[in-house]
Amino acid sequence: MNRNRVKYILLLSAGVVLVILGKVIGDRWSGVLIGLGAGLFGMSGGQLITQRVIEGNPSLKERVSIEEHDERNIQINNYAKAKAFDCFQFLALPFFLLLVLADVRLWVVLLAIALYIVHFAVYLWFLNKKMQGE
């Protein structure tokens, strides 16, 4: 059994445990636990099914491998990520204002702003790295 399969089986199990724990607890965290567990369960289950289908079909495995490493697909993916980043730049500031107007606790607003700053710092780090030719 390969490492990815073991990882996804563990995540699937963790998802089931979180859903059960969310049902048993029944307080304000139950929704978060159930949502996180269902997400882990769905993602892991989908990956396990995908791995099984690909392993059973060698031609599909070869085609998927080629598509993953195709330069055009990589460029399209990078373009989509760049557009998503640009969109986030315009949506983040109104979101922060909305948090303040909704009278959300200060630490939540500051955490959101800190995440935005980290997001932008990572962008600048990669931009600098690319500009230097690495």
RACORGI-V749969 format. One record per residue. OMEGA is omega as a letter, one per 40 degrees, with the letter a starting at -180 (NA if undefined). D_LAST is the distance of its C-alpha to the last C-alpha in whole Angstrom. Layout:
omega=(OMEGA;OMEGA)
d_last=(D_LAST;D_LAST)
This chain:
omega=(a;a;a;a;i;i;a;i;i;i;i;i;i;i;i;i;a;i;i;i;i;i;a;a;i;i;a;i;a;i;i;a;i;i;i;i;i;i;i;i;a;a;a;i;i;i;i;i;i;i;a;i;a;i;a;a;a;i;i;i;i;a;i;i;i;a;i;a;i;a;a;i;i;i;i;i;i;i;i;i;i;i;i;i;i;i;a;a;a;a;a;a;i;i;i;i;i;i;i;a;i;i;i;a;a;a;i;i;a;i;i;i;i;i;i;a;i;i;a;i;i;i;a;i;i;i;i;i;a;a;i;i;i;NA)
d_last=(36;33;31;30;34;35;32;33;37;37;35;38;40;39;39;43;44;42;44;47;47;46;50;51;50;51;50;48;45;46;44;41;42;43;40;37;39;40;36;35;38;38;34;35;38;36;33;36;38;35;34;38;38;35;36;39;38;36;36;34;32;31;30;29;26;26;25;23;20;21;19;21;22;18;18;21;20;17;20;22;20;19;23;24;22;24;27;26;26;29;31;30;32;35;35;35;38;39;39;41;43;44;45;42;42;40;37;37;36;34;32;31;30;28;26;25;24;22;21;20;18;16;15;14;12;10;10;9;6;6;8;6;4;0)
